Amino acid sequence: MGILDKLKQGLTKTRDKVSTGFRAVLRVGQSIDEDIIDRLEETMLADDMGPTMTARLIEDVRSEWKSGRLKEAQEITPFLQERIISYWPEDDRRLNQADAGPTVILVAGINGSGKTTSVAKLARYLAAQGKSVILAACDTYRAAAVEQLTLWSERVGVQIVKHKHGADPGAVAYDACEAATARNADVLLVDTAGRLHTQDHLMRELGKIQRVVEKKIPGAPHEVLLVLDATIGQNAINQAKMFSEHVTVTGIFLAKLDGSAKGGIVVGIRDQLDVPVKFVGLGETPDDIAPFDPQTFVQALFEQ
């Protein structure tokens, strides 16, 4: 199954919600007026596109209508598609790479967000590109977290550096950096504890892990990916803002997109966080991952 087909399948719930709302407002042959624009705005807000982005897109629609370039309601959807796509520069969405030595990717997120599974998906994705990958099991606080990641490492065929449950996460990160350097690994994926964004002491621990890898490997971490649960909509953005106070988040891995009717949150994330979505999770298996591509996403989101 290709990426477009996976996205179409994963976005079924969101697409049904979006298309139902848009069809109710944007009827074929109907002239645009202020009432249609107001109802369109309500629909976009209900689809979790976020208040700021919605306001900006609605203003674009209103401007095009008043200038005469948009006349009928059915012309609005393709116009919005083009506008939404334009908000994601290609360079933003690429994984940052180390100039020399291992590329270090720090992965953060709360328990239940799909973080550990997302780490496994990233490992499989990178290994499939021919890269040698090492996992760092720095989630030492949660019972069975190290065992869970160990099973994933075996399943996707990558190495792992781990300590026992309750060990110092910074020490694990230190040893993993040494191993990645000594073994000439291409990528070190660091799985951190699934802390709540309200647990300040654990958030500080996350910052400590970042500082450890900064000292051990020049330029690291090259990516800090935050795993967000697509099913919680706008609440995911609040989580991201809290994490950003403690680590420099460079990209989003949006998990559980296949189980969400709130896929419009991708649009809100771009606007409210100014952090690109780099990957999406589309299922439970290690292969259910796709690099985020806005054109493919928008096509899957709006196609009937």
C-alpha positions as CSV (number, residue, x, y, z in Angstrom):
1,M,0.0,0.0,0.0
2,G,1.4,3.4,-1.0
3,I,1.7,6.4,1.3
4,L,-1.4,8.1,-0.3
5,D,-3.5,5.0,0.2
6,K,-2.2,4.7,3.8
7,L,-3.1,8.3,4.5
8,K,-6.5,8.0,2.9
9,Q,-7.2,5.0,5.1
10,G,-5.7,6.6,8.2
11,L,-7.7,9.8,7.7
12,T,-11.0,8.1,7.1
13,K,-12.6,9.4,10.3
14,T,-11.3,12.9,9.8
15,R,-12.2,13.0,6.1
16,D,-15.7,11.9,6.8
17,K,-16.1,14.7,9.3
18,V,-14.5,17.3,7.1
19,S,-16.3,16.4,3.9
20,T,-19.7,16.2,5.7
21,G,-19.2,19.7,7.1
22,F,-17.9,21.2,3.9
23,R,-20.6,19.6,1.8
24,A,-23.3,21.1,4.1
25,V,-21.8,24.6,3.6
26,L,-20.3,24.6,0.1
27,R,-23.1,23.5,-2.2
28,V,-22.4,23.3,-5.9
29,G,-23.7,26.3,-7.8
30,Q,-24.3,28.4,-4.7
31,S,-23.0,32.0,-4.8
32,I,-20.6,33.0,-2.0
33,D,-21.9,35.3,0.7
34,E,-21.0,36.3,4.2
35,D,-23.3,33.7,5.7
36,I,-21.4,30.9,3.8
37,I,-18.1,32.3,5.0
38,D,-19.3,32.4,8.6
39,R,-20.5,28.8,8.5
40,L,-17.3,27.7,6.8
41,E,-15.4,29.3,9.7
42,E,-17.4,27.3,12.2
43,T,-16.8,24.1,10.3
44,M,-13.1,24.6,10.1
45,L,-12.9,25.3,13.9
46,A,-14.9,22.2,14.5
47,D,-12.3,20.3,12.4
48,D,-9.5,21.3,14.8
49,M,-7.7,23.5,12.4
50,G,-7.1,26.0,15.1
51,P,-8.4,29.5,15.6
52,T,-5.4,31.5,14.2
53,M,-5.0,29.4,11.1
54,T,-8.8,29.3,10.5
55,A,-9.0,33.1,10.8
56,R,-6.1,33.5,8.3
57,L,-7.7,31.1,5.8
58,I,-11.1,32.7,6.2
59,E,-9.6,36.1,5.6
60,D,-8.0,34.7,2.4
61,V,-11.3,33.4,1.2
62,R,-13.1,36.6,1.9
63,S,-10.4,38.6,0.1
64,E,-10.6,36.4,-3.0
65,W,-14.4,36.6,-3.0
66,K,-14.5,40.4,-2.7
67,S,-11.9,40.7,-5.5
68,G,-14.1,38.5,-7.7
69,R,-11.6,35.6,-8.0
70,L,-13.9,33.3,-6.0
71,K,-17.5,33.4,-7.0
72,E,-19.2,30.0,-6.2
73,A,-19.0,27.9,-3.1
74,Q,-17.5,24.8,-4.7
75,E,-14.5,26.9,-5.7
76,I,-13.5,27.4,-2.1
77,T,-12.3,23.8,-1.4
78,P,-9.6,23.7,-4.0
79,F,-8.5,27.2,-3.1
80,L,-8.2,26.1,0.6
81,Q,-6.2,23.1,-0.4
82,E,-3.6,25.2,-2.2
83,R,-3.4,27.6,0.7
84,I,-2.9,24.9,3.3
85,I,-0.2,23.2,1.3
86,S,1.7,26.5,0.9
87,Y,2.3,26.7,4.7
88,W,4.8,23.8,4.7
89,P,8.2,24.5,3.2
90,E,10.0,21.3,2.1
91,D,13.2,22.0,4.0
92,D,11.2,22.2,7.3
93,R,10.1,18.6,7.0
94,R,13.4,16.9,6.4
95,L,15.1,15.1,9.3
96,N,18.2,17.0,10.3
97,Q,21.4,15.0,9.8
98,A,24.8,15.2,11.6
99,D,27.7,16.4,9.5
100,A,29.9,13.7,11.0
101,G,29.3,10.9,13.4
102,P,25.9,9.6,14.5
103,T,22.7,11.6,14.1
104,V,21.0,11.8,17.5
105,I,17.2,12.0,17.6
106,L,15.7,12.6,21.0
107,V,12.0,11.4,21.2
108,A,9.7,12.9,23.9
109,G,6.0,12.6,24.7
110,I,3.7,11.7,27.5
111,N,2.6,8.1,28.5
112,G,-0.2,7.0,26.3
113,S,0.7,9.2,23.3
114,G,2.2,6.3,21.4
115,K,5.8,7.4,22.0
116,T,7.5,4.0,22.3
117,T,5.7,2.5,19.3
118,S,6.6,5.7,17.4
119,V,10.3,5.2,18.3
120,A,10.1,1.6,16.9
121,K,8.5,2.9,13.7
122,L,11.2,5.4,13.3
123,A,13.8,2.7,13.8
124,R,12.2,0.5,11.2
125,Y,11.9,3.4,8.8
126,L,15.5,4.4,9.1
127,A,16.8,0.9,9.0
128,A,14.9,0.3,5.8
129,Q,16.9,3.1,4.3
130,G,20.1,1.1,5.0
131,K,21.0,3.1,8.2
132,S,22.5,1.4,11.2
133,V,20.3,2.4,14.2
134,I,20.9,2.1,18.0
135,L,18.1,2.7,20.5
136,A,18.7,4.3,23.9
137,A,16.3,3.1,26.5
138,C,16.2,6.2,28.6
139,D,12.6,5.6,29.8
140,T,13.8,4.0,33.0
141,Y,11.0,5.3,35.3
142,R,8.0,3.4,33.9
143,A,7.7,-0.3,34.8
144,A,8.4,-2.6,31.8
145,A,9.3,0.3,29.5
146,V,12.9,-1.0,29.0
147,E,11.5,-4.5,28.3
148,Q,9.0,-3.1,25.8
149,L,11.6,-1.2,23.9
150,T,13.9,-4.3,23.9
151,L,11.1,-6.3,22.3
152,W,10.7,-3.7,19.7
153,S,14.4,-3.5,19.0
154,E,14.4,-7.3,18.3
155,R,11.3,-7.0,16.2
156,V,12.6,-4.3,13.9
157,G,16.2,-5.6,13.9
158,V,18.2,-2.8,15.6
159,Q,20.6,-2.6,18.5
160,I,19.7,-1.2,22.0
161,V,21.6,0.3,24.9
162,K,19.8,-0.2,28.2
163,H,20.2,-0.2,32.0
164,K,17.9,-1.7,34.6
165,H,14.6,-0.2,35.6
166,G,15.1,2.9,37.8
167,A,18.5,3.7,36.5
168,D,19.7,7.3,35.8
169,P,18.4,8.2,32.3
170,G,21.3,10.5,31.8
171,A,23.7,7.6,32.4
172,V,21.9,5.5,29.8
173,A,22.1,8.4,27.3
174,Y,25.8,8.8,28.1
175,D,26.5,5.1,27.4
176,A,24.4,5.1,24.3
177,C,26.3,8.0,22.9
178,E,29.6,6.2,23.5
179,A,28.2,3.0,21.9
180,A,26.9,4.9,18.9
181,T,30.2,6.6,18.3
182,A,32.3,3.4,18.9
183,R,30.1,1.3,16.6
184,N,29.9,4.0,13.9
185,A,26.1,4.0,14.0
186,D,24.3,6.3,11.6
187,V,21.5,7.1,14.0
188,L,21.0,7.1,17.8
189,L,17.3,7.1,18.7
190,V,16.8,8.2,22.4
191,D,13.6,7.1,24.0
192,T,12.8,9.3,27.0
193,A,10.5,8.8,29.9
194,G,6.8,9.4,29.1
195,R,6.4,12.3,31.5
196,L,3.3,14.4,31.9
197,H,3.9,18.0,30.7
198,T,2.7,19.1,34.2
199,Q,5.5,17.1,36.0
200,D,8.1,19.8,36.2
201,H,10.8,17.7,37.9
202,L,10.6,15.1,35.2
203,M,10.5,17.7,32.5
204,R,13.8,19.0,33.9
205,E,15.2,15.5,33.6
206,L,14.4,15.6,29.9
207,G,16.4,18.8,29.6
208,K,19.3,16.9,31.4
209,I,19.3,14.1,28.8
210,Q,19.5,16.8,26.1
211,R,22.5,18.3,27.8
212,V,24.2,14.9,28.1
213,V,24.0,14.2,24.4
214,E,25.1,17.8,23.6
215,K,28.3,17.2,25.5
216,K,29.0,13.7,24.2
217,I,28.3,14.3,20.4
218,P,28.9,17.6,18.7
219,G,25.7,19.2,17.4
220,A,23.5,16.7,19.2
221,P,20.6,16.3,19.5
222,H,20.1,16.9,15.8
223,E,16.4,16.4,16.1
224,V,14.0,16.6,19.1
225,L,10.8,14.9,18.0
226,L,7.7,15.3,20.1
227,V,5.1,12.5,19.8
228,L,1.6,13.9,20.0
229,D,-1.6,11.9,20.1
230,A,-3.8,13.0,17.2
231,T,-7.0,11.8,19.0
232,I,-6.8,14.6,21.6
233,G,-6.9,17.5,19.1
234,Q,-6.2,21.0,20.5
235,N,-5.0,19.5,23.8
236,A,-2.0,18.2,22.0
237,I,-0.9,21.7,21.2
238,N,-1.0,22.7,24.9
239,Q,1.2,19.7,25.6
240,A,3.7,20.8,22.9
241,K,3.9,24.3,24.3
242,M,4.9,22.9,27.8
243,F,7.5,20.6,26.4
244,S,9.0,23.4,24.3
245,E,9.8,25.3,27.6
246,H,12.3,22.5,28.5
247,V,13.7,21.2,25.2
248,T,14.0,22.6,21.8
249,V,11.4,20.7,19.8
250,T,12.4,20.5,16.1
251,G,9.6,18.3,14.8
252,I,6.3,16.5,15.6
253,F,5.5,12.8,15.2
254,L,1.7,12.8,15.1
255,A,0.7,9.3,16.3
256,K,-2.7,7.6,16.2
257,L,-3.8,9.5,13.1
258,D,-5.7,6.4,12.0
259,G,-7.9,6.4,15.1
260,S,-8.7,10.2,15.1
261,A,-11.5,12.3,13.7
262,K,-9.2,15.3,14.5
263,G,-6.6,15.1,11.7
264,G,-7.2,18.8,11.1
265,I,-4.9,19.3,14.1
266,V,-2.0,19.0,11.6
267,V,-3.0,22.4,10.2
268,G,-3.3,23.9,13.7
269,I,0.1,22.6,14.8
270,R,1.9,24.3,11.9
271,D,0.3,27.6,12.8
272,Q,0.3,27.7,16.6
273,L,3.6,26.0,17.3
274,D,5.7,26.9,14.2
275,V,7.1,23.4,14.4
276,P,6.7,21.1,11.4
277,V,5.0,17.7,11.5
278,K,7.7,15.4,10.2
279,F,6.1,11.9,10.6
280,V,2.6,10.5,11.1
281,G,1.6,7.2,12.6
282,L,-1.1,5.3,10.8
283,G,-1.6,2.1,12.6
284,E,-0.1,-0.4,15.1
285,T,2.6,-2.2,13.1
286,P,6.2,-0.9,12.7
287,D,5.5,-0.2,9.0
288,D,2.6,2.1,9.8
289,I,4.6,5.3,9.5
290,A,4.8,7.9,6.7
291,P,6.9,11.0,6.3
292,F,4.6,14.0,6.4
293,D,3.9,15.4,3.0
294,P,1.4,18.3,2.9
295,Q,0.2,17.7,-0.7
296,T,-0.5,14.0,0.0
297,F,-2.0,14.9,3.3
298,V,-4.4,17.5,1.9
299,Q,-5.3,15.2,-1.0
300,A,-6.1,12.4,1.4
301,L,-8.0,14.8,3.7
302,F,-10.3,16.4,1.1
303,E,-10.8,13.5,-1.4
304,Q,-14.1,11.9,-1.5
